[in-house]
Amino acid sequence: MSLQNTDISFDKVRAEFPLLSKKIRGKNLVYLDSAATALKPWPVIERISQFYSYETANVHRGAHFLADQATVAFEQTRENTRDFINASSVDEIIFTKGTTESLNLIAQTWAKINLQSGDEILLTEMEHHANIVPWQMIAAEKGAKIQAVKILESGELDQEDLQKKLNSKTKIFAFTACSNTLGTITEAKQLVQKAHQVGAIAVVDGAQIIANHPIDVQDLKADFFVFSGHKIFGPYGVGIVYGQKNILQNLPPYQGGGSMISEVTIEKTTYNQIPHRFEAGTPNIEAVISLSSALDYVRKLNWQKLMAHESLLLKYATESLSTIPEIQIFGTAKNKAPILSFVLKGSHPADVGQILDQENIAVRVGHHCTQPLMKRLGVTGTVRASFSVYNNFSDIDLLMKGLLKAKELLL
């Protein structure tokens, strides 16, 4: 296989991520944990520094040049995000601190005013805890019931079970567009359609898909779509709720404070218009502004080339690890993101991870915030290697070398 098949200058791409030049124990870092958080390229890092060095100001409330400048940049990110996911209006883009807060916002607004006792919330067995716990909390408050669609051995959804559990009682179908543990990419558009057919709203967790696949929310037709900036080469502390405008207009605020108000008296408060109604207090301004740089960076890479490169990496890694008989890979769906979750039979994932770390190979070990999925797979945890545009075949070769060393030491 040739990395040149995708026409990306990979030496140049790697050079744009300064952490990859870091020496640990005298060796280069092999970063295979992009499913947890993507590394940050220079344009994002420099944008944060630029704001703190020369542009520091609060947004939406100042009466001076710096405040106006910060507000313009902040709202330009909203427009850039709208364009990136093809929302129809900037009013549909709400800034949060991450996917977790985004899902909690939906649970504490739409679900709080629409759920009734006996209603059902449908999830899947491979959801991240962030797409489970908020629904459990509101379900307990409202007397609703949680259901979960089973998965097949491949990691794909069991369509028969979906057909059975998605019914007239279902009011919310919240599902991941891509499993952070298995890499399974779900047929999100079809799942949204199925939810709407029974009168349910569709909430799509896009945290893992956002850096691996282009998103068009108008084509998707989801009621809500959420993601985090740090998954797509952006900063921590910023997330997005996309919600259809006609839905958001009828939702109450999630939090109270500055910016989300129109007028306040001691007796009563009137609330701001959307999306500001949901953005109480001083936001993570530098994170929001630098998110725009991250989105621009992805555009520069070109989606088709990025996806082709990551597909090659996944294929090469899957074939390589499959040559070790003691390796068991979980998740063999036909449509996968560049994520490999596996165990070295007879060893604990933490021990494997520790040996790989000694070789400066950064992977994730544990349950990956998907404990129900681990129970379904019959394991307590896995080793997860995940790849991004800055990885190459040499990284996978070094992973293989580390795994063979782990096998020698542990088995």
TORPATOR-791398 format. One line per 4 residues: number of its first residue (from 1); their letters; for each residue x, y, z of C-alpha. Coordinates in nm, 3 decimals, padded with zeros to 5 digits. Example, Ala and Ser with C-alpha at 12.3 -4.5 7.8 and 13.67 -1.06 7.14 Angstrom:
BEGIN
1) AS) 01.230:-00.450:00.780 ~ 01.367:-00.106:00.714
//
This chain:
BEGIN
1) MSLQ) 00.000:00.000:00.000 ~ 00.117:00.351:-00.075 ~ 00.024:00.649:00.133 ~ 00.070:00.861:-00.177
5) NTDI) -00.256:00.716:-00.313 ~ -00.445:00.995:-00.139 ~ -00.231:01.284:-00.268 ~ -00.184:01.438:00.076
9) SFDK) 00.167:01.552:00.165 ~ 00.189:01.356:00.486 ~ 00.527:01.487:00.594 ~ 00.379:01.835:00.577
13) VRAE) 00.065:01.731:00.766 ~ 00.267:01.571:01.047 ~ 00.481:01.882:01.073 ~ 00.170:02.088:01.140
17) FPLL) 00.113:01.900:01.467 ~ 00.394:02.006:01.702 ~ 00.328:01.735:01.961 ~ 00.446:01.475:01.711
21) SKKI) 00.795:01.625:01.729 ~ 00.810:01.567:02.105 ~ 01.071:01.319:02.225 ~ 00.976:01.092:02.515
25) RGKN) 01.251:00.876:02.661 ~ 01.455:00.979:02.360 ~ 01.203:00.840:02.111 ~ 00.935:00.990:01.892
29) LVYL) 00.575:00.977:02.005 ~ 00.339:00.737:01.827 ~ -00.003:00.888:01.889 ~ -00.285:00.638:01.838
33) DSAA) -00.552:00.791:02.061 ~ -00.733:01.029:01.827 ~ -01.071:00.877:01.914 ~ -01.023:01.024:02.262
37) TALK) -00.895:01.358:02.139 ~ -00.734:01.477:01.819 ~ -00.399:01.652:01.826 ~ -00.399:02.026:01.759
41) PWPV) -00.235:02.178:01.448 ~ -00.043:02.504:01.451 ~ -00.329:02.718:01.309 ~ -00.549:02.628:01.608
45) IERI) -00.272:02.676:01.863 ~ -00.172:03.009:01.712 ~ -00.532:03.133:01.703 ~ -00.568:03.074:02.077
49) SQFY) -00.241:03.253:02.143 ~ -00.344:03.541:01.917 ~ -00.665:03.593:02.110 ~ -00.499:03.591:02.451
53) SYET) -00.206:03.804:02.338 ~ -00.377:04.075:02.135 ~ -00.757:04.037:02.142 ~ -00.865:03.957:02.498
57) ANVH) -01.219:04.078:02.563 ~ -01.560:03.943:02.657 ~ -01.826:03.907:02.391 ~ -02.176:04.046:02.340
61) RGAH) -02.153:04.302:02.620 ~ -01.859:04.538:02.574 ~ -01.865:04.889:02.427 ~ -01.511:04.910:02.297
65) FLAD) -01.304:04.795:02.000 ~ -01.169:04.473:02.155 ~ -01.515:04.360:02.265 ~ -01.658:04.429:01.921
69) QATV) -01.368:04.242:01.759 ~ -01.412:03.940:01.986 ~ -01.788:03.935:01.929 ~ -01.742:03.942:01.552
73) AFEQ) -01.492:03.653:01.565 ~ -01.718:03.459:01.801 ~ -02.020:03.495:01.574 ~ -01.810:03.421:01.266
77) TREN) -01.740:03.081:01.422 ~ -02.113:03.026:01.451 ~ -02.150:03.099:01.081 ~ -01.849:02.881:00.998
81) TRDF) -01.999:02.594:01.198 ~ -02.335:02.643:01.028 ~ -02.162:02.617:00.692 ~ -01.947:02.321:00.798
85) INAS) -02.249:02.102:00.884 ~ -02.482:02.278:00.637 ~ -02.739:02.400:00.889 ~ -02.999:02.636:00.744
89) SVDE) -02.948:02.916:00.996 ~ -02.695:03.038:01.253 ~ -02.989:03.037:01.496 ~ -02.959:02.655:01.493
93) IIFT) -02.602:02.655:01.630 ~ -02.561:02.660:02.008 ~ -02.221:02.668:02.177 ~ -02.170:02.443:02.480
97) KGTT) -01.860:02.310:02.653 ~ -01.877:01.972:02.476 ~ -02.090:01.683:02.360 ~ -02.176:01.585:02.716
101) ESLN) -02.323:01.925:02.798 ~ -02.496:01.929:02.460 ~ -02.681:01.606:02.536 ~ -02.767:01.724:02.886
105) LIAQ) -02.906:02.045:02.737 ~ -03.142:01.849:02.513 ~ -03.246:01.619:02.799 ~ -03.315:01.912:03.031
109) TWAK) -03.506:02.117:02.774 ~ -03.688:01.917:02.509 ~ -03.723:01.599:02.713 ~ -03.818:01.786:03.029
113) INLQ) -04.122:01.950:02.870 ~ -04.225:01.669:02.635 ~ -04.166:01.339:02.815 ~ -04.449:01.182:03.010
117) SGDE) -04.478:00.879:03.233 ~ -04.474:00.559:03.027 ~ -04.288:00.713:02.734 ~ -03.973:00.541:02.610
121) ILLT) -03.626:00.664:02.521 ~ -03.444:00.438:02.278 ~ -03.064:00.412:02.279 ~ -02.824:00.145:02.149
125) EMEH) -02.590:-00.093:02.329 ~ -02.284:00.089:02.199 ~ -02.360:00.438:02.330 ~ -02.105:00.645:02.518
129) HANI) -02.204:00.715:02.878 ~ -02.269:01.077:02.777 ~ -02.556:00.948:02.562 ~ -02.692:00.725:02.837
133) VPWQ) -02.672:00.897:03.175 ~ -02.855:01.224:03.086 ~ -03.146:01.019:02.950 ~ -03.152:00.799:03.258
137) MIAA) -03.170:01.108:03.477 ~ -03.463:01.264:03.292 ~ -03.635:00.926:03.254 ~ -03.625:00.876:03.632
141) EKGA) -03.768:01.223:03.683 ~ -04.048:01.177:03.431 ~ -04.128:00.809:03.481 ~ -04.009:00.717:03.133
145) KIQA) -03.839:00.393:03.032 ~ -03.499:00.336:02.872 ~ -03.464:00.079:02.594 ~ -03.152:-00.015:02.399
149) VKIL) -03.115:-00.167:02.053 ~ -02.894:-00.476:02.056 ~ -02.588:-00.508:01.835 ~ -02.470:-00.801:01.626
153) ESGE) -02.132:-00.970:01.666 ~ -02.002:-00.744:01.386 ~ -02.084:-00.437:01.592 ~ -02.369:-00.336:01.362
157) LDQE) -02.719:-00.270:01.489 ~ -02.960:-00.562:01.509 ~ -03.228:-00.444:01.267 ~ -03.487:-00.690:01.396
161) DLQK) -03.441:-00.568:01.750 ~ -03.457:-00.208:01.627 ~ -03.786:-00.281:01.451 ~ -03.926:-00.427:01.773
165) KLNS) -03.811:-00.155:02.011 ~ -03.873:00.154:01.799 ~ -04.249:00.193:01.836 ~ -04.529:00.434:01.919
169) KTKI) -04.411:00.461:02.281 ~ -04.071:00.589:02.168 ~ -04.042:00.967:02.207 ~ -03.663:01.000:02.171
173) FAFT) -03.420:00.790:01.969 ~ -03.069:00.895:02.072 ~ -02.788:00.714:01.894 ~ -02.426:00.751:01.794
177) ACSN) -02.332:00.816:01.434 ~ -02.006:00.632:01.504 ~ -01.910:00.408:01.795 ~ -01.611:00.543:01.984
181) TLGT) -01.517:00.186:02.082 ~ -01.596:-00.029:01.778 ~ -01.566:00.230:01.504 ~ -01.904:00.121:01.365
185) ITEA) -02.059:00.394:01.150 ~ -02.437:00.370:01.177 ~ -02.681:00.445:00.897 ~ -02.775:00.770:01.067
189) KQLV) -03.001:00.906:00.794 ~ -03.207:00.586:00.785 ~ -03.226:00.576:01.165 ~ -03.355:00.934:01.172
193) QKAH) -03.621:00.841:00.918 ~ -03.726:00.540:01.125 ~ -03.753:00.758:01.437 ~ -03.972:01.010:01.258
197) QVGA) -04.198:00.735:01.123 ~ -04.308:00.652:01.479 ~ -04.329:01.017:01.586 ~ -04.004:01.024:01.785
201) IAVV) -03.733:01.288:01.768 ~ -03.385:01.180:01.660 ~ -03.081:01.293:01.860 ~ -02.753:01.208:01.687
205) DGAQ) -02.428:01.192:01.884 ~ -02.176:01.307:01.625 ~ -01.871:01.332:01.852 ~ -01.684:01.047:01.684
209) IIAN) -01.800:01.099:01.326 ~ -01.729:01.471:01.300 ~ -01.356:01.432:01.222 ~ -01.397:01.130:00.995
213) HPID) -01.687:01.210:00.765 ~ -01.862:01.521:00.623 ~ -02.197:01.602:00.783 ~ -02.498:01.764:00.619
217) VQDL) -02.766:01.813:00.884 ~ -03.026:01.924:00.632 ~ -02.983:01.597:00.446 ~ -02.964:01.403:00.772
221) KADF) -03.286:01.566:00.895 ~ -03.202:01.490:01.259 ~ -03.383:01.700:01.516 ~ -03.057:01.743:01.707
225) FVFS) -02.693:01.677:01.620 ~ -02.410:01.728:01.871 ~ -02.031:01.719:01.869 ~ -01.717:01.845:02.046
229) GHKI) -01.443:02.070:01.913 ~ -01.154:01.869:02.055 ~ -01.246:01.567:01.842 ~ -01.189:01.763:01.521
233) FGPY) -00.843:01.913:01.586 ~ -01.000:02.194:01.787 ~ -00.971:02.309:02.148 ~ -01.123:02.167:02.463
237) GVGI) -01.422:02.330:02.625 ~ -01.637:02.393:02.319 ~ -01.916:02.180:02.182 ~ -02.208:02.225:01.949
241) VYGQ) -02.579:02.161:01.964 ~ -02.743:02.179:01.626 ~ -03.119:02.187:01.663 ~ -03.388:02.250:01.408
245) KNIL) -03.499:02.611:01.445 ~ -03.868:02.535:01.483 ~ -03.782:02.306:01.776 ~ -03.536:02.539:01.949
249) QNLP) -03.779:02.832:01.938 ~ -04.016:02.642:02.166 ~ -03.761:02.530:02.425 ~ -03.698:02.695:02.763
253) PYQG) -03.348:02.802:02.873 ~ -03.115:02.540:03.015 ~ -02.929:02.776:03.251 ~ -02.988:03.128:03.379
257) GGSM) -02.746:03.419:03.382 ~ -02.597:03.687:03.163 ~ -02.638:03.696:02.785 ~ -02.938:03.462:02.780
261) ISEV) -03.172:03.741:02.892 ~ -03.367:04.016:02.720 ~ -03.479:04.209:03.029 ~ -03.445:04.137:03.401
265) TIEK) -03.637:04.280:03.691 ~ -03.652:04.151:04.045 ~ -03.995:04.011:03.970 ~ -03.947:03.863:03.624
269) TTYN) -03.704:03.787:03.341 ~ -03.772:03.772:02.971 ~ -03.536:03.556:02.770 ~ -03.319:03.624:02.470
273) QIPH) -03.382:03.484:02.123 ~ -03.222:03.160:02.004 ~ -02.943:03.058:02.008 ~ -02.832:03.304:02.280
277) RFEA) -03.111:03.187:02.509 ~ -02.906:02.871:02.570 ~ -02.566:03.037:02.622 ~ -02.570:03.177:02.974
281) GTPN) -02.263:03.350:03.114 ~ -01.918:03.413:02.974 ~ -01.841:03.143:02.717 ~ -01.508:02.977:02.644
285) IEAV) -01.435:03.251:02.394 ~ -01.086:03.150:02.279 ~ -01.206:02.791:02.229 ~ -01.503:02.899:02.018
289) ISLS) -01.292:03.131:01.805 ~ -01.016:02.875:01.748 ~ -01.276:02.608:01.661 ~ -01.323:02.808:01.343
293) SALD) -00.954:02.756:01.262 ~ -00.996:02.382:01.318 ~ -01.290:02.364:01.077 ~ -01.091:02.558:00.818
297) YVRK) -00.802:02.316:00.866 ~ -01.025:02.019:00.783 ~ -01.153:02.194:00.474 ~ -00.794:02.244:00.360
301) LNWQ) -00.718:01.875:00.403 ~ -01.006:01.776:00.173 ~ -01.261:01.525:00.298 ~ -01.217:01.267:00.024
305) KLMA) -00.840:01.253:00.066 ~ -00.867:01.243:00.445 ~ -01.117:00.958:00.437 ~ -00.914:00.763:00.182
309) HESL) -00.600:00.797:00.393 ~ -00.772:00.686:00.714 ~ -00.933:00.394:00.531 ~ -00.590:00.275:00.420
313) LLKY) -00.459:00.303:00.774 ~ -00.750:00.103:00.914 ~ -00.710:-00.169:00.651 ~ -00.336:-00.194:00.709
317) ATES) -00.376:-00.202:01.088 ~ -00.653:-00.461:01.075 ~ -00.454:-00.688:00.847 ~ -00.139:-00.644:01.057
321) LSTI) -00.300:-00.719:01.393 ~ -00.484:-01.015:01.246 ~ -00.149:-01.190:01.196 ~ -00.116:-01.227:01.574
325) PEIQ) -00.338:-01.524:01.671 ~ -00.372:-01.404:02.031 ~ -00.526:-01.071:01.920 ~ -00.905:-01.056:01.914
329) IFGT) -01.051:-00.754:01.734 ~ -01.397:-00.629:01.829 ~ -01.606:-00.456:01.565 ~ -01.596:-00.580:01.208
333) AKNK) -01.870:-00.367:01.055 ~ -01.843:-00.303:00.683 ~ -01.855:00.072:00.741 ~ -01.599:00.171:01.005
337) APIL) -01.407:00.472:01.127 ~ -01.029:00.430:01.182 ~ -01.069:00.267:01.523 ~ -00.944:-00.074:01.633
341) SFVL) -01.058:-00.215:01.965 ~ -00.895:-00.543:02.067 ~ -00.763:-00.763:02.344 ~ -00.449:-00.972:02.373
345) KGSH) -00.602:-01.295:02.496 ~ -00.477:-01.399:02.836 ~ -00.364:-01.050:02.937 ~ -00.521:-00.741:03.089
349) PADV) -00.565:-00.437:02.859 ~ -00.397:-00.214:03.118 ~ -00.083:-00.430:03.109 ~ -00.074:-00.415:02.731
353) GQIL) -00.120:-00.039:02.741 ~ 00.162:00.000:02.991 ~ 00.405:-00.195:02.774 ~ 00.304:00.007:02.468
357) DQEN) 00.353:00.327:02.666 ~ 00.708:00.221:02.744 ~ 00.759:00.222:02.368 ~ 00.602:00.572:02.347
361) IAVR) 00.289:00.433:02.179 ~ -00.019:00.615:02.307 ~ -00.336:00.404:02.299 ~ -00.647:00.397:02.515
365) VGHH) -00.727:00.108:02.748 ~ -01.035:00.037:02.958 ~ -01.407:00.052:02.895 ~ -01.392:00.375:02.689
369) CTQP) -01.701:00.513:02.869 ~ -01.904:00.230:02.715 ~ -01.957:-00.011:03.003 ~ -02.287:-00.153:02.867
373) LMKR) -02.104:-00.236:02.544 ~ -01.823:-00.406:02.737 ~ -02.083:-00.620:02.911 ~ -02.232:-00.708:02.571
377) LGVT) -01.885:-00.805:02.441 ~ -01.811:-01.011:02.751 ~ -01.497:-00.819:02.851 ~ -01.410:-00.563:03.116
381) GTVR) -01.214:-00.350:02.873 ~ -01.013:-00.340:02.552 ~ -00.708:-00.178:02.403 ~ -00.812:00.086:02.149
385) ASFS) -00.587:00.219:01.875 ~ -00.733:00.501:01.669 ~ -00.583:00.678:01.370 ~ -00.601:01.018:01.209
389) VYNN) -00.463:01.208:00.915 ~ -00.126:01.261:01.088 ~ -00.062:00.887:01.126 ~ 00.124:00.667:00.879
393) FSDI) 00.210:00.302:00.822 ~ 00.524:00.337:01.031 ~ 00.309:00.415:01.334 ~ 00.122:00.089:01.280
397) DLLM) 00.446:-00.104:01.233 ~ 00.564:00.030:01.567 ~ 00.232:-00.068:01.724 ~ 00.283:-00.420:01.592
401) KGLL) 00.634:-00.429:01.735 ~ 00.500:-00.318:02.071 ~ 00.223:-00.578:02.069 ~ 00.468:-00.855:01.989
405) KAKE) 00.675:-00.739:02.284 ~ 00.363:-00.741:02.503 ~ 00.283:-01.092:02.387 ~ 00.634:-01.206:02.475
409) LLL) 00.622:-01.051:02.822 ~ 00.263:-01.131:02.919 ~ 00.184:-01.469:02.764
//
